[in-house]
């Protein structure tokens, strides 16, 4: 069995067997199916088996003559292409070499230093031991706060002499013991105080919660004295003005912002005030003192400039740093 022609799906086969030779035209794979069942009884079993392998691959195997012709045509075509176009050699990409990265030794001179994080006040204070506040600390803050926007004459008016200050807390006193030390004649002052809208002692701290703590801690000192809360939390300023007008109070404890507002609205008069205590050394959860908080610092400086410094220079008010 040999293939004579192969055009697409049309094939002409020449079959030679013991019965004779045949030329068969196949137009579709379905015709092959009929060929098996039609010629199988006619052809001998041996002839069919011998020629089965060639018949199985007739779509792909061409005759020797046609295969030779096509091979020669391909050779001439490639020869002409090689003459007309120069051979282009494709550059093969060289495989990238893979190396195991070894840890480099750190060199202090060559390695760039990382960006330094900004130091927080709490980070500095955790490492440094607490130091008690002294009058020079308050004077330095006044110079730093008002130094840029004040003339030389105005700076001189803001200076406080040592006689304006009470003994500072050395971090060994409780609040009651400190008040007893700086005010040995408190009982007499309390009895002589009869003016409304004023207090004998004014305590300035950073928050309302700290004000409540100080009021509780001065129980041993105050006795039966009347204490007024001077902070903004849960208390309206009108209520505080009414209380100052109707009643008489000996001690006022609050924040600098509310005290300043009361002074501006004539709700609180400081002419009869004898002592002003700043809660200087106490630190909150972030280890900040009252002067480390920008808002509290500004309000305290404004309050001092408004009336306290003048009263201190006149000798009617004494400043204490607890």
C-alpha positions as CSV (number, residue, x, y, z in Angstrom):
1,X,0.0,0.0,0.0
2,X,1.5,3.4,-1.0
3,X,0.2,7.0,-1.1
4,X,0.4,8.6,-4.5
5,X,-1.2,12.0,-3.9
6,X,-2.1,14.0,-0.8
7,X,-4.0,17.3,-1.3
8,X,-5.6,18.5,1.9
9,X,-8.1,15.8,3.0
10,X,-8.2,14.2,-0.5
11,X,-5.9,11.2,-0.8
12,X,-5.4,8.6,-3.6
13,X,-4.0,5.3,-2.5
14,X,-2.7,2.4,-4.5
15,X,-3.4,-0.8,-2.8
16,X,-1.5,-4.0,-3.9
17,X,-2.5,-7.3,-2.5
18,X,-3.1,-10.9,-3.6
19,X,-6.5,-9.9,-5.2
20,X,-4.9,-7.3,-7.3
21,X,-4.1,-3.5,-7.3
22,X,-6.6,-0.8,-6.5
23,X,-6.7,3.0,-6.7
24,X,-8.9,4.5,-3.9
25,X,-9.9,8.1,-3.4
26,X,-10.7,9.3,0.1
27,X,-12.6,12.6,0.6
28,X,-13.2,12.4,4.3
29,X,-12.3,10.4,7.4
30,X,-15.8,8.8,7.1
31,X,-14.7,7.1,3.9
32,X,-11.8,5.5,5.7
33,X,-14.4,3.9,8.0
34,X,-16.2,2.4,5.1
35,X,-12.9,1.2,3.6
36,X,-12.2,-0.9,6.6
37,X,-15.5,-2.6,6.6
38,X,-15.8,-2.9,2.8
39,X,-12.4,-4.3,1.9
40,X,-11.7,-6.3,5.0
41,X,-13.7,-9.3,3.8
42,X,-12.2,-9.1,0.3
43,X,-8.5,-8.6,1.3
44,X,-6.7,-11.4,2.9
45,X,-6.1,-11.2,6.6
46,X,-2.3,-11.3,6.1
47,X,-2.3,-8.7,3.4
48,X,-4.4,-6.3,5.6
49,X,-2.1,-6.7,8.6
50,X,1.1,-6.3,6.6
51,X,-0.1,-3.0,5.1
52,X,-2.0,-1.6,8.1
53,X,0.9,0.5,9.5
54,X,1.4,2.3,6.2
55,X,-2.3,2.8,5.8
56,X,-2.6,4.2,9.4
57,X,-0.3,7.1,8.7
58,X,-1.2,7.9,5.2
59,X,-2.2,11.5,6.0
60,X,1.3,12.3,7.2
61,X,3.7,10.1,5.0
62,X,4.2,11.3,1.5
63,X,5.7,9.2,-1.3
64,X,9.4,9.1,-1.7
65,X,9.4,11.1,-4.9
66,X,7.3,13.9,-3.6
67,X,9.3,14.0,-0.3
68,X,12.6,14.4,-2.3
69,X,11.1,17.2,-4.4
70,X,9.9,19.1,-1.4
71,X,13.3,18.7,0.3
72,X,15.1,20.1,-2.7
73,X,12.7,23.1,-2.9
74,X,13.3,23.8,0.8
75,X,17.1,23.7,0.3
76,X,17.0,26.2,-2.7
77,X,14.7,28.5,-0.7
78,X,17.0,28.6,2.3
79,X,20.0,29.1,0.0
80,X,18.4,32.1,-1.7
81,X,17.4,33.6,1.7
82,X,21.0,33.3,2.9
83,X,22.3,35.0,-0.2
84,X,19.8,37.9,-0.1
85,X,19.8,38.6,3.7
86,X,22.8,38.5,5.9
87,X,22.6,36.0,8.7
88,X,21.5,37.7,11.9
89,X,22.9,36.0,15.0
90,X,20.6,36.5,18.0
91,X,22.5,37.4,21.2
92,X,21.7,34.9,23.8
93,X,21.2,36.3,27.2
94,X,23.8,35.1,29.5
95,X,22.3,33.5,32.7
96,X,22.7,35.8,35.6
97,X,25.0,34.5,38.2
98,X,23.5,34.0,41.6
99,X,25.6,34.6,44.6
100,X,24.7,34.1,48.2
101,X,24.7,37.4,50.0
102,X,27.0,37.4,52.9
103,X,26.3,39.8,55.9
104,X,28.6,42.8,55.6
105,X,30.5,43.9,58.6
106,X,29.3,47.2,60.0
107,X,31.8,49.9,59.9
108,X,31.2,52.9,62.0
109,X,33.0,55.2,59.5
110,X,31.3,54.1,56.4
111,X,27.8,53.3,57.5
112,X,25.5,56.4,57.5
113,X,23.9,57.2,60.8
114,X,20.2,56.8,60.9
115,X,18.0,59.8,61.3
116,X,17.8,60.7,64.9
117,X,14.4,60.7,66.5
118,X,13.3,63.9,68.1
119,X,13.7,63.7,71.9
120,X,10.6,64.0,73.9
121,X,10.5,65.7,77.3
122,X,9.4,62.4,78.9
123,X,12.4,60.6,77.4
124,X,14.8,63.1,78.9
125,X,13.1,63.3,82.3
126,X,13.1,59.5,82.6
127,X,16.9,59.4,82.5
128,X,17.5,62.6,84.6
129,X,16.9,62.8,88.3
130,X,14.2,65.2,89.4
131,X,15.5,68.6,90.6
132,X,13.5,70.9,92.8
133,X,12.5,74.2,91.3
134,X,14.2,77.4,92.5
135,X,13.4,81.1,91.9
136,X,16.0,81.4,89.2
137,X,14.1,78.9,87.1
138,X,11.0,81.1,87.1
139,X,13.1,84.2,86.4
140,X,14.7,82.4,83.4
141,X,11.3,81.4,82.0
142,X,10.1,85.0,82.3
143,X,13.2,86.2,80.4
144,X,12.7,83.6,77.6
145,X,9.0,84.2,77.3
146,X,9.0,88.0,77.2
147,X,12.6,88.7,76.1
148,X,12.0,88.9,72.4
149,X,9.0,91.2,72.4
150,X,9.9,93.5,75.2
151,X,12.2,96.5,75.4
152,X,15.1,96.8,78.0
153,X,12.9,98.9,80.3
154,X,10.0,96.4,80.2
155,X,12.4,93.5,80.9
156,X,13.6,95.3,84.0
157,X,10.0,95.7,85.2
158,X,9.5,91.9,84.9
159,X,12.5,91.1,87.1
160,X,11.8,89.7,90.6
161,X,14.1,90.0,93.5
162,X,14.8,87.2,95.9
163,X,12.7,88.9,98.6
164,X,9.6,88.2,96.4
165,X,9.9,84.5,96.8
166,X,9.1,82.1,99.6
167,X,11.3,79.1,100.5
168,X,11.1,76.5,97.7
169,X,10.1,72.9,98.2
170,X,13.1,70.6,98.4
171,X,10.9,67.5,97.4
172,X,10.7,66.3,101.0
173,X,7.5,68.1,102.0
174,X,3.9,67.2,101.6
175,X,1.6,70.0,100.6
176,X,0.3,70.6,104.1
177,X,3.7,70.5,105.7
178,X,5.0,73.0,103.1
179,X,2.2,75.4,103.7
180,X,2.8,75.2,107.4
181,X,6.4,76.1,106.9
182,X,5.9,79.1,104.7
183,X,2.8,80.4,106.5
184,X,3.4,80.0,110.3
185,X,0.9,82.8,111.1
186,X,-1.9,81.3,109.0
187,X,-4.5,81.2,111.8
188,X,-4.2,84.9,112.3
189,X,-4.4,85.7,108.6
190,X,-7.5,83.6,108.3
191,X,-9.3,85.3,111.1
192,X,-8.5,88.8,109.8
193,X,-9.7,88.0,106.3
194,X,-13.2,89.5,105.7
195,X,-13.2,90.7,102.1
196,X,-15.4,89.1,99.5
197,X,-14.3,88.4,95.9
198,X,-10.8,87.7,97.1
199,X,-8.7,84.9,98.7
200,X,-5.7,85.0,101.1
201,X,-3.9,82.2,99.3
202,X,-4.0,81.3,95.6
203,X,-2.7,78.0,94.4
204,X,-2.0,77.5,90.6
205,X,-1.7,74.0,89.1
206,X,-2.0,72.4,85.7
207,X,-5.4,70.7,85.7
208,X,-8.7,70.2,87.5
209,X,-7.8,66.7,88.7
210,X,-4.6,68.1,90.2
211,X,-6.6,70.8,91.9
212,X,-8.8,68.3,93.6
213,X,-5.7,66.3,94.7
214,X,-4.2,69.4,96.3
215,X,-7.4,70.3,98.1
216,X,-7.5,66.9,99.6
217,X,-3.8,67.0,100.6
218,X,-4.1,70.3,102.5
219,X,-6.7,69.0,105.0
220,X,-4.2,69.1,107.8
221,X,-3.4,72.7,107.0
222,X,-6.6,74.4,106.2
223,X,-8.7,73.3,109.1
224,X,-12.1,75.0,108.8
225,X,-11.0,77.4,106.1
226,X,-13.2,77.7,103.0
227,X,-11.6,76.6,99.7
228,X,-12.9,77.6,96.3
229,X,-12.4,75.5,93.2
230,X,-11.1,77.8,90.4
231,X,-11.1,75.6,87.3
232,X,-13.3,75.3,84.3
233,X,-14.3,71.6,84.4
234,X,-18.0,71.2,85.2
235,X,-18.1,74.7,86.7
236,X,-19.3,77.7,84.8
237,X,-17.5,81.0,85.3
238,X,-20.7,82.8,86.2
239,X,-21.3,80.4,89.1
240,X,-17.8,81.1,90.4
241,X,-18.3,84.9,90.2
242,X,-21.6,84.6,92.1
243,X,-19.9,82.5,94.8
244,X,-17.1,85.0,95.2
245,X,-19.6,87.9,95.5
246,X,-21.9,86.2,98.1
247,X,-19.4,84.3,100.2
248,X,-16.0,84.6,101.7
249,X,-13.2,82.2,100.8
250,X,-9.7,81.9,102.2
251,X,-8.0,79.6,99.7
252,X,-8.5,79.4,95.9
253,X,-7.1,76.4,94.0
254,X,-7.3,76.2,90.2
255,X,-5.8,76.6,86.7
256,X,-4.1,79.7,85.4
257,X,-6.6,80.1,82.5
258,X,-9.7,80.3,84.7
259,X,-8.0,82.5,87.3
260,X,-7.0,84.9,84.6
261,X,-10.5,84.9,83.2
262,X,-12.0,85.7,86.6
263,X,-9.5,88.6,87.1
264,X,-10.3,90.0,83.7
265,X,-14.1,89.9,84.5
266,X,-13.6,91.5,87.9
267,X,-14.9,88.4,89.5
268,X,-11.7,87.9,91.6
269,X,-9.6,90.6,93.2
270,X,-6.0,89.9,94.2
271,X,-5.4,93.0,96.3
272,X,-5.8,91.2,99.6
273,X,-4.0,88.0,98.4
274,X,-0.8,87.3,100.4
275,X,0.5,84.1,99.0
276,X,0.6,82.6,95.5
277,X,1.8,79.0,95.2
278,X,2.8,77.4,91.9
279,X,2.6,73.6,91.7
280,X,6.1,73.6,90.1
281,X,7.6,70.2,90.8
282,X,4.6,67.9,90.2
283,X,4.6,65.8,87.0
284,X,1.8,64.1,85.2
285,X,1.7,60.7,83.6
286,X,3.9,62.0,80.7
287,X,6.4,63.3,83.3
288,X,5.5,66.9,82.4
289,X,5.6,69.7,84.9
290,X,3.0,72.5,84.6
291,X,5.6,74.7,82.8
292,X,6.4,72.0,80.3
293,X,2.9,72.2,78.9
294,X,2.8,75.1,76.4
295,X,-0.8,76.2,77.1
296,X,-0.4,76.2,80.9
297,X,3.0,78.0,80.6
298,X,1.5,80.8,78.4
299,X,-1.5,81.3,80.6
300,X,0.7,81.4,83.7
301,X,3.1,83.9,82.2
302,X,0.1,86.1,81.1
303,X,-1.3,85.9,84.7
304,X,2.0,86.9,86.2
305,X,2.4,89.8,83.8
306,X,-1.2,91.0,84.3
307,X,-1.0,91.7,88.1
308,X,1.1,89.2,90.1
309,X,4.6,90.6,89.2
310,X,3.4,94.1,90.1
311,X,2.0,93.0,93.5
312,X,5.2,91.0,94.2
313,X,7.4,94.1,93.5
314,X,5.2,96.1,95.8
315,X,5.7,93.5,98.5
316,X,2.1,92.5,99.0
317,X,2.3,89.0,97.5
318,X,4.9,86.3,98.0
319,X,5.6,83.6,95.4
320,X,6.2,80.0,96.4
321,X,7.3,77.0,94.3
322,X,6.0,73.7,95.6
